[in-house]
Amino acid sequence: MNLADELLYTVYPYLCLTVFVVGHAYRYVTDRFGWNARSSEFLEKKSLWAGSTLFHWGMLGTLGGHAGGLLIPQAWFDRVGFDARAHMAVAYWSGLAVGIAALAGVLLLLRRRLTDRRVRAAGSMNDRVTLGALTLVIAVGLFNVVFGHYNVLDTLAPWIRGIVTFTPEAALMGPVPVSYKVHVLTALALLAYSPFSRLVHIWSAPVTYFVRAPLVFRRRVPEA
Amino acid sequence: MKIKAQMTMVLNLDKCLGCHTCSIPCKNVWTNRRGAEYMWFNNVETKPGIGYPKQWEDQTRHRGGWRLKNGRLALAAGGRLHKGLNIFHNPHLPVIDDYYEPWTYDYEKLVGSPERRHQPSIRPRSQVTGENLRLTWGPNWEDDLAGLTETGPGDPNFRGLEARAFMEFRNVFMFWLPRLCEHCLNPACVASCPSGALYKREEDGIVLVDQERCRGWRYCVSGCPYKKVYFNWESGRAEKCLFCYPRVEAGQTTLCAHSCVGRIRYVGVLLVDAERVPGAAAALADADVYPAQLETILDPHDPEVERAAAAAGIPAHVREAARRSPVYPLMKTWRLALPLHPEFRTLPMVWYVPPLSPLGPLAEEAQGAAVVDRLRIPVAYLANLLTAGDEAPVRLALKRLWALRRHMRAQRLGEPPDQAALESVGLDPGQAAAMYRLLALAPHGERFVVPTAAGGPLADAHTAQGRCGFPAAAGPTPEGD
């Protein structure tokens, strides 16, 4: 067992995930007022349309793809006749589509954030760091889709499942190409950073809006 | 019958002198912060004009409020599915240029200037970017009809009228329209909020934004047809008029009403039948909404209403305030006050007494015509503003104001009273005297009847403030920032 691997693929992920979980709880308790999307549409609307729409739908697809492809063992897919070859093909084409959308979107957003005078003035360093980190993770991810052609189903995917199920196996990451490792490590760093950024708005997806009564009434003094 | 108490305001436009005094204490207390510089919870618009933000009344552009869809009430901007699909980019959100980019001046340059041959001068500087700004639009840009020929035709209240004719000097007319949040009975902002952060208070009907639940989705801003919910671009969340609830809870009136130089504002409590609200909002024709809304307002002197209100848990002092309410006779008994754009179907609760105006240039030609048709401000314009185009209620209000004037004038000059004029608009001398007192003489205590909050002061008011609409860490904008 390699110490460096152990540090990078067991200690570091859990460190990041701990910060991720505790960080969100801490932020929610101490900074409810700051917990929002920090939208800048009010300051600039036209170029936001393409950027935000592409980025968000692309990211939703990307996250869904990662969850479905990496967290569900290939053995389960095999049982329903969906073999690794087909799985990789689906992953390639769908990943290409949502990855290009997300990358195009994030680049449009980055350009807008750096060049629009109002958005730049109203934005914070935190916003720029968040967007820069997203760009890096997405770009490396898309690079892997286009140029990687590496079968992650037997190495990377079981490693992730090991992390999630608290049975980490750092050795699984040994044969994984560098560009994939970079993607994993930067994505983990982004996860650790996210509770302290505007990304917390992901957890406020307004699902209850679809079921609640249109009008909300509240008492000033709650009834005893 | 399900009775709720509702804080209500009436503004007598016949007496508004357009001084903007109402806006100033409101601004100084509530929106003097970074990100809020452009917000005016209360502003005064000159009519005709496109207003603030630009063309807020034109719902073909802004898609605020409600509309009837297959006989059922629906948000004009689209329902839940539409919002879910457009959550990443609100297509109907106005941008800062629709309001104006706030600016300040580098006063240091004046104060610190060394002695020179020429006077030092300063340039406007954006409060968003800090860069110099070339001003092409701002708050009250249209004040007192400035630029009418440019913006006037964009005023939707000219519907059915030849707008251009009223741009000519001999036909021109104007009046002021002070605006604040309507604290609607059927608020579209509340229904538009994906987070459920906006709410209407059970006790007094005030509509507030829970600052700790607002996630900045911005649908309240576009959903409000009056454009009275604002987006704070610094904090990234919505803010709106609070009806000065910290004052109202203590039995004081709002800052805008208290400071009004012309004493045009009346604040009081109404007892409203909540069960009739959905039906009124979904009235078949736009012009039916106002009469239907009138039906939701209950007579506080009716013993049956009194019993039901007590049973609904409305405290005795609130019921007592409802009986002394100055807004009830203005809205219901005398029908002088009318809602603003009832066709938006939010059932607004800030109403307006339409203004009389000098006799227009057509006065001589139309000697035989009724006085209201000879006023400079066309009745049709006021009807588009206040009653969804139905002229009858506007005519009645204007005729009553006119008859009251003639009656009081005769009394003042020692002439025989013109009973016929009063009777022709359904008033008797006793009612006229009461109207005159409330419209012309009423002191502070009669114009503002505000009961203290039901339930008394909150023990943890400081903690609760974020949930009631203003940020906990709010401080004034530093000088020169």
Interface residues (C-beta under 8 A of the other chain):
Chain A: R32 F33 G34 W35 N36 A37 R38 S39 S40 E41 F42 L43 E44 K45 L48 W49 S52 T53 F55 H56 W57 R117 R118 R120 A121 A122 R198 H201 S204 P206 T208 Y209 F210 R212 P214 L215 V216 F217 R218 R219 R220 V221
Chain B: R80 K83 G84 I87 F88 H89 N90 L93 P94 V95 I96 E101 V128 T129 G130 E131 N186 P187 V190 A191 C193 P194 S195 G196 L198 Y199 K200 R201 E202 E203 D204 Q211 E212 C214 R215 G216 W217 R218 V221 F231 W233 E234 S235 G236 R237 E249 A453 A454 G455 G456 L458 G466 P471 A472 A473
